[in-house]
Amino acid sequence: MKKIIISLAVIFVVVLGTTFMIGNMAKSKIEEKIADLDSNQSFSATIVRYEQGLLNSEAEIEIGIEMPNANDLIEMPTIDIALNIQHGPFLTQSGDFGFGIFDANISVILPADVQQELDKIDEINENTLAFAIRSKFDGATRANISMEPFEINKDGDILSVKKAAGFIDFNKTGKLNSDIVWEGLSLTEEEKSLEVGTLKILSNQQLVSGRMMTMSALFEGEASVTLEKILVTPAPQQNFVMENFAITSKSEINDDISNAAMSMTIDKVSFIAFVFNNFAFDMAFNNMDTEGLKEVNMLVAEMQSSMDPAITQQFMTALGKMFSKNPEIHVNNLGVSTGQGDIKSDAHILMDSSIFDMNNPMSAIMAVKVKANAEAPAQFFSIFGMDAQVEALVQAGQLYRDGDLLRMDFSFANGQAILNGSPLNL
């Protein structure tokens, strides 16, 4: 019996000692993450209170928005956040059982008067919105986000907010994955209404340089944001509709060369009698020097808080390095479909890095080549009463007619610009 008591006492002491040690690890990890956020020139972050217990801790964080050029003119808001922290190694607070350094439930500390008003709304409670973070022993971090649906009916005005759920994963190798879905909301007020469809945020990226949550963080991979629809009815017979908005980005950062692409599409936009379909914008940046790109990214972060001429000079040098591998900019498509026909355009800019000298901006005249084209149906401008303006541009040679279309062709090479087949003096 005595041996059993001694064994239990030893186990109890070991568990307490382990929990205390992990509690210190949790505090250090949280301090590290807050320091990373504070180093981001767009934010300030301060731990204003940290009360460490044996099994749990509590903390309050103050986060501010920093705009160095505007903070003296505009009082920027601050957000107070409360952390309820569970120490590892055994964790349950994030919604499931696991192992790690800590779980932290995060909530916003609202002003007293705002909180009092929210407390009067039975449909909203402390479980409506949940945001929890788990920090694991291997350096990985996972954030879970959820929102329960709720509906508020006040004097016949109805706000219906649908559920949301998702996660953000960041592992020790710098891999970032996220998948967040919000099913939208609807608001009706007499004859007015607003409907927002499903919003999805996805990412599959790899941290290449810098630190997470800092301005210097540089990622490669894919990310996307899609919105099913927005329907606004400000008055009877007046609707604004946007359907299937999507923006995607993709980047490849190799040892020598980096490429990035971005596209935006909208299936439909309509307002009263105007309807536009298949809006598309597709842009790519190719052949950027990787080391130069990393340096530019770091210096842009520094320039957010300082306009030191030395940093500006370093930035210009890094920019020249980034442009040292014959960079290219391509607008592969910028256009939209209208009831009168399609509007289309594209542009391509190439730079010969053997000619371009960052210390001699005039060298860009000979180093850069440009080719751009655009077309649109003439009838599209007629419905807006712009026939006279269009004819003036045609007479000036800035546009030309091709059947029912208006066109523009532009090129620039060896210091000479050509517009619609004729030399153009710049």
N, C-alpha and C positions, 0 to 999 in steps of 0.2 A: 504493500500500500504506500509505504514511504517513497519507494522508487517511482511509483506512478505519479505521486504528487510532485516529486522533484522534476520528473520529465515534463509534466504539464507546465510547471513553473518556467522551465527552460524554454519550452515552446512559446509560452506567453511573452517572455522577455525578448526572444528572437523576433517574434511577430511585431512587437511594439518597436523594437529597434529598427527593423526593416521598414515599417510604416513611417517612422520618424525620418529615416534617411531618404525614403522616396518622397516624403513631403518637402524636404529641402531640394531634391531634384526637381520637383514640380515647380517650386518657386523660382528656381534658377531658369528653368525652361520658359516660364511665362515672362520673366524679366527679359530674357533674350529675344522673345518674339515682340514684346512691346518696344524694345530698343530698335529692332529692325524696322518696325512701323514708324517709329519716331525719326529714323534716319531718312525716311521718304519725305522729300521737301514739300510734298503736297499735304502732309499731315503732321500734327504733333500728337504725341501719346505719352501719358504720364500715369504711373500707378499712384493714386492718391491715398489708397488704404490697402493694406495686406495683413490680414489676421490669420496666422497659421495655427492650425490645431493638429491633433494627433492623426485623426482619420480624414478630416476635411479642413478646408481653408475657405476664406471669403476674401474677395478683392473688389476694389472699385477702380475703374480706368477712366480717365478723361481723354477724349479724342477730339482734336480740333482740326479745322480745315485751314491750311496755310496758303496764302497767295501773297508772296513777298512784295509785289508791286501794288497790292490793293489793301493789305491789312491795315495800313495807316488811314485809309479812307473809308473802309467798310468794316463793321464789326462782324467777324466771321463766327458762325455758330460753333458750339461745342456739344459733344454727345457724352453723357455719362453712362457707363456700362458696368453692370454688376456681374461678377463671376462667382458661381457656387462650385467649388472645386472638390472632387473626390480623389484621394491619394490612392495609388496602386499598392501592390501589384494586381489585385483583383478589382475589376471595374465593372460597374453596371449602370452608371448614371446616364450614359449616352444612348440607352435603349436596349442594349444587349450585353451579354456577359463577355468579358475579354480581359486581356492582360496589358498593362502599360504603366506609364508614369502617372498620368492623371486623366480624369474626365472633367470637363468644365461645362456647366450649363450657363448660357449667356443671356442676359436680358437688359433692355434699355431702361435706365432710371429716368422716368418722365417727370417734368415739373409737377408740383403738388396739385395745381389746379387742373392740369390735363388729366392726371391720374384719377382725380375725383370724378371728372366727367365720364371717364372710361368705366369706372366702378359702377356707374349707374346703368350701364348697358349689360343686361343679363346675358346677351349672346356672346360676349367677349369675356374670357377669363384667362388665368395664368397659363392654361394649357393650349390656348388658341394658336399661339406662335411659339415654336421651340427651335432653339439653335444650340447645338452641343458640339464640343470639340474633344477628340481623344488623341492624346500624345503617347505614342508607343515607344518601347525601349529601343527599337531599331532606328529611331529617328523619323519614322513616318508619322504623319498627322492626317486625321480624317475629321471632317466637319459634316454633320448631318443637319439638314434644315427641313422643317415641316410646318404646315399651317392647316388647321382644321377649317372646314367651310363654316360660314356663318351668314345669317341674314338679319338685317335691321329694317324694321318697318316703323316709320315715324310719320304719322298723319298721312298715310297713303303713299309716301315716298319710300321706295324699297331699294336698299343696297344689298346685293347678294354677291358674296365673295366666295369663290370656289377654292378647293384645296390645293395645296402646293407641297411638293416633296423633292428632295434631292440630296446630293452629297458632293463634297470636294475632297479629293484624295491627293496627298503630296507625300511621296516616299523618299527614302534616304538617298536614292540615286538622282533625285530631282525630277522625277516623273510626276506630272500634274494631270489628273483626270477629274472631270466634273460632269454631272448630269443632273440638271435642275428643271423641273416641270411645274408650272403654275397654270391651272386650268382656266384662269381669267375671272372676270366679274361682270355684273350688269347693274345698272342704276336707272331707275325710272322715277321721273318727277313730273307729274301731270302729263303734258303732251311731249315732254322732252325725255330723251333716253341716251344711254351710253352702254355699249357692249364691247368688252375686250375678250378676245379668244385666247386660246392656249399659247403660252409663252414657253419656249424651250431654250435652254442654254447648255451647250455641250463643248467639251474641250478634251483634247488628247495631245499634251505638249510635254516638252522636255526642257528643263532649265539648262541653258548653255553657259551663261556667265552671270555674275552678280548674285545677290541673295534674294530669296523669296520675300515679298511684301516691300521691296525697296524699288526706287526708281531705276536702279541699275540692272534689275532683273531682265534678262534677255532669254526668250523662249523660242523654240522651233516646234513645228507640228501644226495641228489643225484646231480651229475653234469655229463655232457657229452660234448664231442667235436667230431663232425663227419666231414669228408671231402670226397666228392663224388669221386674225382679223381685228379691225377696229371699226365699229359702226356708231356714228354720232348722229343723233336727230335733234338739232337745236330748236326746230319748229316743224309743224306739220308740212309734209311734202318737201322737206329739205333734209337730205341725207348726205353725210360724208362717209364713204366706205373705202377701206383699204383691206385687201385680201392677200394673204400669204406673202408677208414680208420676210425676207431672209438675207442675212449678211454672213459671209463665210471668209475665213482667212486661212492661208496655208504658207508656211515658211520652211525653207531648207537651209540649214547653216552648216556648211562643210568646213574643212580645215582652211581652204583658200578662198572659196567663193560662196556667197550667200544669195539666195533668191527668195522673194516674197510675193504673194499674190492675194488680192482681195476682190470679192465680187458682192454685188448687192442686186437683188431681184424683188420685184413686186408684181404679182399677177394682175392686180386690178386696183385702180384708184378712180373713184367717181364722186362728183359733187354736183348736185342738181342735174343739169343737162350735159355736163362734161364727163367723158369716160376715157380713161387711158388704160391700156393693157400691156402686159409683158414689158414693163420697165426693166432695163438691164444696165448694169455698170460693171465692167470687168477690167481690172487694172493689175499690172505686174511690174515689179522691180527686179531686174536680173543683174548678175555679175557685180555684186557689191563685195569689196574686199572684206573678209570676215574680221580680221583684227581691227581694221579701220571702223567697221560697224560697231564692234564692242566698245572701242574708245569713244566714238560719237555718243553711244548710248549712255556711257558713264558720265561724259562731260555735259550732256543735256541735263542730267540729274543735278549736277553741280551748279549749272547755270540757272536753275530754278530759284536758288537762294543767293546767288552772287553774280554780279556783272563785272567781276574783276577782269581787267583787260588781259591779264596773263591767261586766265581760263578761256577767254574768247579767242586768243591766239592759238591756244592748244586745240580748241574746237575746230578752227579753220584748218589747222594742220591735219587733224584726224579726218576731217571731211575730205581733204585732198587725198588722203590715204584710202578712204572708202571708195573714192572715184578712180582708183588707179588700175582697175581691171576691165576697162571698156564697159562701163555700166550702161544699162538700157532701161527705158521706161516705156511700157506699152499700155495704152488704153485700147484694149482689143475691141471693146464694144461699149458705146454709150447711146442708148436709144429707147424708144417707146413706140407702141402701136396706138394710133388714133383712129377715129371714125373716118378720116380722110386718107389714111395710109400710114406707112411706117416712117418714123424719123430715125436716122442712123448716123453714127459718126465713129471714127477711130483715129488714133494718133500714135505715132511711134517716134521716140527720141533716142538717138544713139550718140555716144561720146567716144571719141578716139583719145584714150588716155596718154598716148605718146605725144600728142599735140597740146593737151590741156595742162596749164600750169596754174596752180592755186594762187601763186603770188602775182600772177598776171591775169586778172579776170578777162581782159580783152582776148586772151587766147581761146576762150570758149567760142568765139565767133567762127573760128576755123575748125575747132574740134567737134562741134555739135552738128548732127544731121537730124532733120525733122521731116516727117511726112504725115499729113493729116487730111482727112476727107470727111465730108458731111453732106447729107441730102435730106430733104423734107418735101412733102407734098405742098404745092403752092396753095391749094385750097384750105389747108390748115390755117394759114395766116389770113386768108380772106374772111373766115368766119369771125375773126377778131377785128376786122376793119383795117387791116394793115397793108392793103394792096399798094398804096402810094409809097409807103416806106420801103416795101420790097422792091418796087420798080426803081426807086432811087438807088438802091444797093446794086441792082442789076446794071443800071446805066453807069455806075461808078466802077463796074468790073469786080465788085466784091462777091457777087453771086452770078450764076448763069443758069439759064433755063435749059432743061432737058426733057422735052415733052411736058408732062404735068408736074415734073419735079423741079425743085430748086437745088442747085449743087454748089459746093465749094471745095476746091482742091488746093492744098498749100504744101509747099516743100521748102526746105532750107538746107543748103549745102555749100561748103567752101565760101561762106560769108555772103551768099546770094539767096534772097528769098524770091520764090515764084508763087504767084497767086493766080489760079485759073489760067495757067499758061503764059502769064505775062510777068516780067521782072517787077519786083516791088522794092522800092527804096525804104529802108528802115532808118 
